[in-house]
Amino acid sequence: MSCLQAFSFPESVNNTGMHELSIAENLRNLVLETAGKEKLKKVTGINICFGQLVQIVPEIFKFAFEECVRDTIAMGARLDIEIKPVKLECRKCQAEFTISENLFVCVQCGSDNIVIKEGKELFVKSIEGE
Ligand SMILES: [Zn+2]
């Protein structure tokens, strides 16, 4: 049994134009590549984390991923998905805060001059296997 440290996709996932299936394919490639490096014979569990702005439906994603890993060593692996809140920074007063709704206004000074710091990424937190 091995458990890996968190790592992220090479490119952050754009919240428009990236479909569950293409994200699932990216994840499969990453999982199989990592499993190969770690010399795993079987992948039993995958823990991932999405930023809230990556608009995926977990059920559809799980289904797409199961299809992607059919006949690979990751077939049947448990997929745990966590959704991370969106983290923003105000350009005006440098406040950092998280939002739960799509309200892109600074909680401290009310400015809408906001940058997204986190929320568009997909992280693979760990891969379990044997
Ligand atoms: Zn502010």
py3Dmol code that shows the C-alpha trace and the ligand (Angstrom):
import py3Dmol

protein = """\
ATOM      1  CA  MET A   1       0.000   0.000   0.000  1.00  0.00           C
ATOM      2  CA  SER A   2       1.404   3.345  -0.907  1.00  0.00           C
ATOM      3  CA  CYS A   3       0.104   6.830  -0.513  1.00  0.00           C
ATOM      4  CA  LEU A   4       1.481   9.769  -2.443  1.00  0.00           C
ATOM      5  CA  GLN A   5       1.725  13.433  -1.661  1.00  0.00           C
ATOM      6  CA  ALA A   6      -0.551  15.950  -3.292  1.00  0.00           C
ATOM      7  CA  PHE A   7       0.310  17.118  -6.734  1.00  0.00           C
ATOM      8  CA  SER A   8      -1.569  19.067  -9.301  1.00  0.00           C
ATOM      9  CA  PHE A   9      -2.350  18.891 -12.947  1.00  0.00           C
ATOM     10  CA  PRO A  10       0.283  20.547 -15.135  1.00  0.00           C
ATOM     11  CA  GLU A  11      -2.268  23.047 -16.383  1.00  0.00           C
ATOM     12  CA  SER A  12      -5.060  24.445 -14.347  1.00  0.00           C
ATOM     13  CA  VAL A  13      -8.417  23.446 -15.635  1.00  0.00           C
ATOM     14  CA  ASN A  14     -10.342  26.142 -17.377  1.00  0.00           C
ATOM     15  CA  ASN A  15     -13.886  26.422 -16.132  1.00  0.00           C
ATOM     16  CA  THR A  16     -15.203  26.749 -19.634  1.00  0.00           C
ATOM     17  CA  GLY A  17     -14.790  24.227 -22.369  1.00  0.00           C
ATOM     18  CA  MET A  18     -13.450  21.331 -20.355  1.00  0.00           C
ATOM     19  CA  HIS A  19     -15.800  18.494 -20.276  1.00  0.00           C
ATOM     20  CA  GLU A  20     -15.965  15.745 -17.622  1.00  0.00           C
ATOM     21  CA  LEU A  21     -14.671  13.186 -20.095  1.00  0.00           C
ATOM     22  CA  SER A  22     -11.547  15.107 -21.063  1.00  0.00           C
ATOM     23  CA  ILE A  23     -10.795  15.802 -17.393  1.00  0.00           C
ATOM     24  CA  ALA A  24     -11.311  12.098 -16.678  1.00  0.00           C
ATOM     25  CA  GLU A  25      -8.886  11.204 -19.475  1.00  0.00           C
ATOM     26  CA  ASN A  26      -6.278  13.563 -18.050  1.00  0.00           C
ATOM     27  CA  LEU A  27      -6.757  12.039 -14.630  1.00  0.00           C
ATOM     28  CA  ARG A  28      -6.444   8.496 -15.996  1.00  0.00           C
ATOM     29  CA  ASN A  29      -3.166   9.376 -17.724  1.00  0.00           C
ATOM     30  CA  LEU A  30      -1.796  10.926 -14.564  1.00  0.00           C
ATOM     31  CA  VAL A  31      -2.901   8.006 -12.391  1.00  0.00           C
ATOM     32  CA  LEU A  32      -1.463   5.366 -14.719  1.00  0.00           C
ATOM     33  CA  GLU A  33       1.787   7.279 -15.130  1.00  0.00           C
ATOM     34  CA  THR A  34       2.153   7.627 -11.362  1.00  0.00           C
ATOM     35  CA  ALA A  35       1.209   3.999 -10.770  1.00  0.00           C
ATOM     36  CA  GLY A  36       3.889   2.997 -13.300  1.00  0.00           C
ATOM     37  CA  LYS A  37       6.547   5.053 -11.530  1.00  0.00           C
ATOM     38  CA  GLU A  38       5.543   3.586  -8.177  1.00  0.00           C
ATOM     39  CA  LYS A  39       5.440   0.080  -9.700  1.00  0.00           C
ATOM     40  CA  LEU A  40       1.904  -0.513  -8.507  1.00  0.00           C
ATOM     41  CA  LYS A  41       0.167  -3.642  -9.742  1.00  0.00           C
ATOM     42  CA  LYS A  42      -3.233  -2.289  -8.938  1.00  0.00           C
ATOM     43  CA  VAL A  43      -4.693   1.111  -8.099  1.00  0.00           C
ATOM     44  CA  THR A  44      -7.333   0.746  -5.388  1.00  0.00           C
ATOM     45  CA  GLY A  45      -8.220   4.313  -4.523  1.00  0.00           C
ATOM     46  CA  ILE A  46      -7.801   7.845  -5.841  1.00  0.00           C
ATOM     47  CA  ASN A  47      -8.435  10.986  -3.823  1.00  0.00           C
ATOM     48  CA  ILE A  48      -8.901  14.133  -5.815  1.00  0.00           C
ATOM     49  CA  CYS A  49      -9.931  17.658  -5.133  1.00  0.00           C
ATOM     50  CA  PHE A  50     -11.597  20.137  -7.481  1.00  0.00           C
ATOM     51  CA  GLY A  51     -11.841  23.857  -7.185  1.00  0.00           C
ATOM     52  CA  GLN A  52     -15.444  24.940  -7.100  1.00  0.00           C
ATOM     53  CA  LEU A  53     -15.039  26.819 -10.383  1.00  0.00           C
ATOM     54  CA  VAL A  54     -14.280  23.594 -12.192  1.00  0.00           C
ATOM     55  CA  GLN A  55     -17.860  22.959 -13.000  1.00  0.00           C
ATOM     56  CA  ILE A  56     -18.155  19.237 -12.993  1.00  0.00           C
ATOM     57  CA  VAL A  57     -20.897  16.994 -11.726  1.00  0.00           C
ATOM     58  CA  PRO A  58     -19.211  14.410  -9.461  1.00  0.00           C
ATOM     59  CA  GLU A  59     -21.570  11.583 -10.492  1.00  0.00           C
ATOM     60  CA  ILE A  60     -20.952  12.196 -14.198  1.00  0.00           C
ATOM     61  CA  PHE A  61     -17.241  12.513 -13.572  1.00  0.00           C
ATOM     62  CA  LYS A  62     -17.109   9.214 -11.672  1.00  0.00           C
ATOM     63  CA  PHE A  63     -18.955   7.503 -14.470  1.00  0.00           C
ATOM     64  CA  ALA A  64     -16.648   9.012 -17.119  1.00  0.00           C
ATOM     65  CA  PHE A  65     -13.590   7.974 -15.113  1.00  0.00           C
ATOM     66  CA  GLU A  66     -14.819   4.397 -14.722  1.00  0.00           C
ATOM     67  CA  GLU A  67     -15.168   4.219 -18.484  1.00  0.00           C
ATOM     68  CA  CYS A  68     -11.676   5.663 -18.978  1.00  0.00           C
ATOM     69  CA  VAL A  69      -9.933   3.146 -16.729  1.00  0.00           C
ATOM     70  CA  ARG A  70     -11.724   0.083 -18.019  1.00  0.00           C
ATOM     71  CA  ASP A  71      -9.154  -2.698 -18.658  1.00  0.00           C
ATOM     72  CA  THR A  72      -6.366  -0.783 -16.926  1.00  0.00           C
ATOM     73  CA  ILE A  73      -4.811  -1.419 -13.503  1.00  0.00           C
ATOM     74  CA  ALA A  74      -7.032   1.341 -12.140  1.00  0.00           C
ATOM     75  CA  MET A  75     -10.237  -0.435 -13.044  1.00  0.00           C
ATOM     76  CA  GLY A  76     -12.574  -0.518 -10.058  1.00  0.00           C
ATOM     77  CA  ALA A  77     -10.544   1.983  -8.045  1.00  0.00           C
ATOM     78  CA  ARG A  78     -12.505   4.022  -5.515  1.00  0.00           C
ATOM     79  CA  LEU A  79     -12.698   7.679  -6.474  1.00  0.00           C
ATOM     80  CA  ASP A  80     -13.154  10.215  -3.696  1.00  0.00           C
ATOM     81  CA  ILE A  81     -13.932  13.750  -4.779  1.00  0.00           C
ATOM     82  CA  GLU A  82     -13.665  16.796  -2.582  1.00  0.00           C
ATOM     83  CA  ILE A  83     -14.769  20.247  -3.721  1.00  0.00           C
ATOM     84  CA  LYS A  84     -12.576  23.125  -2.603  1.00  0.00           C
ATOM     85  CA  PRO A  85     -14.016  26.601  -2.074  1.00  0.00           C
ATOM     86  CA  VAL A  86     -12.970  29.474  -4.310  1.00  0.00           C
ATOM     87  CA  LYS A  87     -10.205  31.656  -2.919  1.00  0.00           C
ATOM     88  CA  LEU A  88     -10.021  35.263  -4.056  1.00  0.00           C
ATOM     89  CA  GLU A  89      -7.716  38.179  -3.504  1.00  0.00           C
ATOM     90  CA  CYS A  90      -8.703  41.824  -3.644  1.00  0.00           C
ATOM     91  CA  ARG A  91      -6.369  43.926  -5.785  1.00  0.00           C
ATOM     92  CA  LYS A  92      -7.352  47.038  -3.926  1.00  0.00           C
ATOM     93  CA  CYS A  93      -6.832  46.086  -0.269  1.00  0.00           C
ATOM     94  CA  GLN A  94      -5.060  42.710  -0.706  1.00  0.00           C
ATOM     95  CA  ALA A  95      -7.614  40.889   1.447  1.00  0.00           C
ATOM     96  CA  GLU A  96      -7.788  37.138   0.828  1.00  0.00           C
ATOM     97  CA  PHE A  97     -11.070  35.378   1.306  1.00  0.00           C
ATOM     98  CA  THR A  98     -13.136  32.430   0.170  1.00  0.00           C
ATOM     99  CA  ILE A  99     -16.622  32.586  -1.268  1.00  0.00           C
ATOM    100  CA  SER A 100     -19.383  30.037  -1.302  1.00  0.00           C
ATOM    101  CA  GLU A 101     -21.562  31.831  -3.835  1.00  0.00           C
ATOM    102  CA  ASN A 102     -20.579  33.424  -7.121  1.00  0.00           C
ATOM    103  CA  LEU A 103     -20.235  36.826  -5.551  1.00  0.00           C
ATOM    104  CA  PHE A 104     -16.983  38.318  -6.752  1.00  0.00           C
ATOM    105  CA  VAL A 105     -16.822  41.325  -4.466  1.00  0.00           C
ATOM    106  CA  CYS A 106     -14.269  41.999  -1.722  1.00  0.00           C
ATOM    107  CA  VAL A 107     -15.681  41.186   1.708  1.00  0.00           C
ATOM    108  CA  GLN A 108     -13.486  43.849   3.267  1.00  0.00           C
ATOM    109  CA  CYS A 109     -13.725  46.915   1.009  1.00  0.00           C
ATOM    110  CA  GLY A 110     -16.461  46.036  -1.478  1.00  0.00           C
ATOM    111  CA  SER A 111     -14.204  46.385  -4.522  1.00  0.00           C
ATOM    112  CA  ASP A 112     -14.881  44.182  -7.517  1.00  0.00           C
ATOM    113  CA  ASN A 113     -11.236  44.310  -8.559  1.00  0.00           C
ATOM    114  CA  ILE A 114     -10.705  40.668  -7.667  1.00  0.00           C
ATOM    115  CA  VAL A 115      -8.300  37.955  -8.752  1.00  0.00           C
ATOM    116  CA  ILE A 116      -9.031  34.268  -8.483  1.00  0.00           C
ATOM    117  CA  LYS A 117      -6.252  32.574  -6.515  1.00  0.00           C
ATOM    118  CA  GLU A 118      -7.718  29.098  -6.185  1.00  0.00           C
ATOM    119  CA  GLY A 119     -10.788  27.399  -7.499  1.00  0.00           C
ATOM    120  CA  LYS A 120      -9.990  26.406 -11.073  1.00  0.00           C
ATOM    121  CA  GLU A 121      -7.601  23.583 -10.284  1.00  0.00           C
ATOM    122  CA  LEU A 122      -7.837  19.898  -9.998  1.00  0.00           C
ATOM    123  CA  PHE A 123      -5.517  18.238  -7.516  1.00  0.00           C
ATOM    124  CA  VAL A 124      -4.732  14.610  -7.083  1.00  0.00           C
ATOM    125  CA  LYS A 125      -4.260  14.345  -3.328  1.00  0.00           C
ATOM    126  CA  SER A 126      -3.262  10.720  -3.188  1.00  0.00           C
ATOM    127  CA  ILE A 127      -3.309   7.460  -5.028  1.00  0.00           C
ATOM    128  CA  GLU A 128      -3.602   4.177  -3.174  1.00  0.00           C
ATOM    129  CA  GLY A 129      -2.506   0.900  -4.577  1.00  0.00           C
ATOM    130  CA  GLU A 130      -0.538  -2.238  -4.030  1.00  0.00           C
TER     131      GLU A 130
END
"""
ligand_1 = """\
1
ZN
Zn -10.728 44.757 -0.803
"""
view = py3Dmol.view(width=600, height=400)
view.addModel(protein, "pdb")
view.setStyle({"model": 0}, {"cartoon": {"style": "trace"}})
view.addModel(ligand_1, "xyz")
view.setStyle({"model": 1}, {"stick": {}})
view.zoomTo()
view.show()
